[in-house]
Amino acid sequence: MDKGGYRGRSPVFHGREIDLSGSATPLVSVVMPLHNAADRVEVGVRSVQGQSLADWELLVVDDASTDDSVVRVEALAAGDARVRVLRLERNGGPAVARNAGIREARGRYIAFLDSDDAWAPEKLARQVALMEQGAVFSFTAMERFDEKGNRLAVAGVPERIGYEELLKTNYIGCSTAMYDAQVFGKVEMPLIDRRQDYGLWLRLLKRVKCAHGLNEPLVRYTVRAGSVSSNKLTTAGYTWRVYRELEGLSRVRSAYCLAHQTGRAAVRNQLPRVARRLGWLHPVGG
């Protein structure tokens, strides 16, 4: 069975033949946490296998799933040793799973993909090209869909963002992010219940001037009913914890940053022209 479209031939990137046996050191390590996602994980895995840039490894970290998620991933990985499945004995949550993947990563660039999201075929090629131009931390725009596959919106991103601005608006979706492990080392996510990715982005931006945005919708993000990201009040509560517990901000400064987060979101939704003039909205292609 042809699992990645490469049967009988070896893909080539930058003049280098890629070894599907997984013996070569990959350029990109993709970390995917997995927990009871049998109904959707195949789409995400296939989107990595379908990348035009073939020099990658996919680390699927099973967080003690009780369904047949792992069986489905292993079926897709047959004949493609770039896909590696790591199993955790007990459920630890997304941060624990992602950190296990980060520790096992062999690539120069570390990227993230959630099990219910998917990438456009050119995602890695376009983002690695940006990294090779000097970026050490990058992210892309994304399309948002509901669980039925209806397109909700396109979330554009700025050309660059620094620590202070990220405190006020988190433009970086987890499945869009990539950082250079040769520059940072293997930096793990903080062990908090939610918004671990936001905590990592802030951690990285304390060490460099900015992250670079690629304003192309290269990620398909699924908004699930009842998820933390779909509940604005719950999200605000976890954001407050990031400010106070991880960043050590005072109550006053935390309130100031949270007011910007919620206020800017309201302006983007209700007054998009104003938001664009203020630099709070970044239309794709605009």
C-alpha positions as CSV (number, residue, x, y, z in Angstrom):
1,M,0.0,0.0,0.0
2,D,1.2,3.5,-0.8
3,K,1.1,5.4,2.5
4,G,2.5,8.7,1.5
5,G,2.5,8.9,-2.2
6,Y,6.2,7.8,-2.4
7,R,6.0,4.1,-3.2
8,G,8.8,3.1,-5.5
9,R,10.7,6.4,-5.4
10,S,12.5,8.5,-2.8
11,P,11.4,12.2,-2.5
12,V,14.1,14.8,-3.0
13,F,14.4,18.2,-1.3
14,H,17.2,20.7,-2.0
15,G,18.9,18.1,-4.0
16,R,19.0,15.6,-1.1
17,E,17.3,12.2,-1.4
18,I,15.1,11.6,1.6
19,D,15.4,8.2,3.3
20,L,11.9,6.9,4.2
21,S,13.6,4.4,6.6
22,G,14.0,7.3,9.1
23,S,17.7,6.8,9.4
24,A,18.6,10.3,8.3
25,T,18.5,13.2,10.7
26,P,15.4,15.1,9.6
27,L,15.2,18.8,8.9
28,V,11.9,19.2,10.8
29,S,10.5,17.3,13.8
30,V,6.7,17.6,14.0
31,V,5.2,16.9,17.4
32,M,1.6,15.7,17.6
33,P,-0.1,14.9,21.0
34,L,-2.8,12.2,20.7
35,H,-5.6,11.3,23.0
36,N,-8.8,9.5,21.9
37,A,-8.8,11.1,18.5
38,A,-9.5,8.0,16.3
39,D,-12.2,9.8,14.4
40,R,-9.9,12.6,13.2
41,V,-6.2,11.9,13.6
42,E,-5.8,10.3,10.2
43,V,-6.5,13.6,8.4
44,G,-3.7,15.3,10.3
45,V,-1.2,12.5,9.8
46,R,-1.9,12.3,6.1
47,S,-1.5,16.1,5.8
48,V,2.1,15.7,7.1
49,Q,2.8,12.8,4.8
50,G,1.5,14.9,1.9
51,Q,4.0,17.7,2.5
52,S,6.0,18.9,-0.5
53,L,9.0,19.1,1.8
54,A,9.6,15.5,2.7
55,D,12.5,15.9,5.1
56,W,10.6,15.5,8.4
57,E,9.8,13.1,11.2
58,L,6.4,13.0,12.8
59,L,6.4,12.2,16.5
60,V,2.9,11.1,17.5
61,V,2.7,11.0,21.3
62,D,-0.1,8.8,22.5
63,D,-1.4,10.2,25.9
64,A,-2.9,6.9,27.1
65,S,-5.7,6.7,24.6
66,T,-8.5,4.2,25.3
67,D,-9.8,4.1,21.7
68,D,-8.0,2.8,18.5
69,S,-6.2,6.0,17.8
70,V,-2.8,4.4,17.9
71,V,-3.9,1.5,15.6
72,R,-5.0,4.0,13.0
73,V,-1.7,6.0,13.2
74,E,0.4,2.8,13.0
75,A,-1.5,1.7,9.9
76,L,-0.7,5.1,8.2
77,A,3.0,4.7,9.3
78,A,3.4,1.3,7.7
79,G,6.3,1.7,5.2
80,D,7.1,5.2,6.4
81,A,9.4,5.2,9.3
82,R,9.4,8.9,9.5
83,V,6.2,8.5,11.5
84,R,7.1,7.5,15.0
85,V,4.6,6.6,17.7
86,L,5.5,7.2,21.4
87,R,3.3,5.8,24.1
88,L,2.8,7.4,27.6
89,E,1.8,4.9,30.3
90,R,-0.6,7.3,32.0
91,N,-2.6,10.4,30.8
92,G,-0.6,13.5,31.5
93,G,-2.3,16.1,29.3
94,P,-1.2,18.0,26.1
95,A,1.9,19.7,27.7
96,V,3.3,16.4,29.0
97,A,2.7,14.7,25.6
98,R,4.2,17.6,23.6
99,N,7.3,17.7,25.9
100,A,7.8,14.0,25.4
101,G,7.9,14.6,21.7
102,I,10.2,17.6,22.0
103,R,12.7,15.5,24.0
104,E,12.7,12.8,21.3
105,A,13.0,15.3,18.4
106,R,16.0,14.9,16.1
107,G,15.3,17.7,13.7
108,R,16.7,21.2,13.6
109,Y,13.3,22.8,13.4
110,I,10.5,21.8,15.8
111,A,6.9,22.2,14.7
112,F,3.6,21.3,16.3
113,L,0.4,19.9,14.9
114,D,-2.7,19.0,17.0
115,S,-4.4,15.7,16.2
116,D,-7.6,17.4,14.9
117,D,-5.8,20.0,12.7
118,A,-4.3,19.6,9.3
119,W,-1.7,21.3,7.1
120,A,-1.7,22.6,3.5
121,P,0.8,20.6,1.3
122,E,3.2,23.6,1.1
123,K,3.1,24.4,4.8
124,L,6.6,23.1,5.8
125,A,8.2,24.2,2.6
126,R,7.0,27.7,2.9
127,Q,7.8,28.0,6.6
128,V,11.3,26.4,6.3
129,A,12.0,28.8,3.5
130,L,11.2,31.7,5.9
131,M,13.4,30.1,8.6
132,E,16.3,29.8,6.2
133,Q,16.0,33.5,5.6
134,G,17.0,34.1,9.2
135,A,13.8,33.6,11.3
136,V,14.3,31.4,14.4
137,F,10.7,31.4,15.5
138,S,7.8,31.6,13.0
139,F,4.1,31.1,12.6
140,T,1.5,31.2,9.9
141,A,-2.1,32.3,9.3
142,M,-4.8,29.6,9.5
143,E,-8.3,28.8,8.5
144,R,-10.9,28.1,11.2
145,F,-13.6,25.4,10.6
146,D,-16.3,24.0,12.8
147,E,-16.7,20.2,13.4
148,K,-19.0,19.9,10.4
149,G,-16.3,21.3,8.0
150,N,-17.9,24.7,7.6
151,R,-15.4,27.5,7.2
152,L,-15.7,30.1,9.9
153,A,-12.9,32.5,9.3
154,V,-9.4,33.1,8.2
155,A,-7.0,34.3,11.0
156,G,-4.3,36.4,9.5
157,V,-1.1,37.2,11.3
158,P,1.4,40.2,11.5
159,E,4.8,40.1,9.8
160,R,6.5,39.9,13.2
161,I,5.6,40.1,16.9
162,G,7.6,40.6,20.0
163,Y,7.1,39.7,23.7
164,E,5.3,42.8,24.7
165,E,2.8,42.7,21.8
166,L,2.2,39.0,22.3
167,L,1.1,39.7,25.9
168,K,-1.7,41.8,24.4
169,T,-2.7,39.5,21.5
170,N,-1.7,35.9,20.9
171,Y,-1.6,35.6,17.2
172,I,0.3,32.3,17.2
173,G,-1.8,29.1,16.8
174,C,-0.1,26.0,18.1
175,S,-0.4,24.1,14.8
176,T,1.2,27.0,13.0
177,A,4.4,27.4,15.1
178,M,8.0,26.4,14.4
179,Y,11.2,27.2,16.3
180,D,14.9,26.5,15.6
181,A,16.3,24.1,18.1
182,Q,19.9,24.9,17.1
183,V,19.3,28.4,18.4
184,F,17.1,27.8,21.4
185,G,17.8,24.2,22.3
186,K,14.8,22.0,23.0
187,V,12.6,24.3,24.9
188,E,9.6,22.6,26.5
189,M,6.1,23.8,27.3
190,P,5.2,24.8,30.8
191,L,3.3,22.2,32.8
192,I,0.0,24.0,33.2
193,D,-3.5,22.6,32.3
194,R,-4.3,25.0,29.4
195,R,-2.5,27.6,27.2
196,Q,0.8,25.7,27.5
197,D,1.6,26.8,23.9
198,Y,1.1,30.5,24.8
199,G,3.4,30.0,27.7
200,L,6.1,28.5,25.4
201,W,5.8,31.4,22.9
202,L,6.3,33.9,25.6
203,R,9.3,31.9,26.9
204,L,10.9,31.9,23.5
205,L,10.3,35.6,22.9
206,K,12.1,36.5,26.1
207,R,15.2,35.3,24.3
208,V,14.9,36.8,20.8
209,K,13.5,40.1,19.5
210,C,10.6,38.7,17.6
211,A,8.8,35.8,15.9
212,H,8.1,36.1,12.2
213,G,4.7,35.6,10.7
214,L,3.8,34.1,7.3
215,N,0.5,35.6,6.4
216,E,-0.7,32.6,4.4
217,P,-3.5,30.2,5.6
218,L,-1.4,27.0,5.7
219,V,-3.2,25.4,8.6
220,R,-6.7,24.1,8.9
221,Y,-7.8,24.6,12.6
222,T,-11.0,22.9,13.9
223,V,-13.0,24.7,16.6
224,R,-14.8,22.0,18.6
225,A,-17.9,22.7,20.7
226,G,-17.1,22.9,24.4
227,S,-13.4,23.3,23.9
228,V,-11.4,25.8,25.9
229,S,-10.6,27.8,22.8
230,S,-14.3,28.2,22.0
231,N,-15.2,29.5,25.5
232,K,-14.0,33.1,25.8
233,L,-14.5,33.3,29.6
234,T,-12.6,30.1,30.3
235,T,-9.8,31.2,27.9
236,A,-9.5,34.5,29.7
237,G,-9.1,32.7,33.0
238,Y,-6.3,30.6,31.7
239,T,-4.7,33.6,30.1
240,W,-4.7,35.3,33.5
241,R,-2.9,32.3,35.0
242,V,-0.2,32.6,32.3
243,Y,0.3,36.3,33.2
244,R,0.4,35.7,36.9
245,E,1.9,32.3,37.4
246,L,4.3,32.0,34.5
247,E,5.2,35.5,33.6
248,G,5.0,36.9,37.1
249,L,3.1,40.0,36.1
250,S,1.5,42.2,38.7
251,R,-2.3,42.2,39.0
252,V,-2.4,45.7,37.4
253,R,-0.2,44.7,34.4
254,S,-2.1,41.4,34.0
255,A,-5.4,43.3,34.0
256,Y,-4.0,45.7,31.4
257,C,-2.8,43.0,29.1
258,L,-6.0,41.0,29.5
259,A,-8.1,44.1,28.7
260,H,-6.1,44.4,25.5
261,Q,-6.7,40.7,24.6
262,T,-10.5,41.0,25.1
263,G,-10.8,44.5,23.8
264,R,-8.8,43.9,20.6
265,A,-10.8,40.8,19.9
266,A,-14.1,42.7,20.2
267,V,-12.8,45.5,17.9
268,R,-11.6,42.9,15.3
269,N,-15.0,41.2,15.3
270,Q,-17.2,44.3,15.4
271,L,-15.1,47.0,13.8
272,P,-12.7,45.3,11.4
273,R,-11.8,48.5,9.5
274,V,-10.8,50.2,12.7
275,A,-8.9,47.1,13.8
276,R,-7.0,47.1,10.6
277,R,-6.0,50.8,10.9
278,L,-4.8,50.1,14.4
279,G,-2.8,47.1,13.3
280,W,-4.9,44.6,15.2
281,L,-6.3,42.8,12.1
282,H,-4.2,41.4,9.4
283,P,-6.2,40.2,6.4
284,V,-4.6,37.5,4.3
285,G,-3.3,39.1,1.2
286,G,-4.0,42.5,2.6
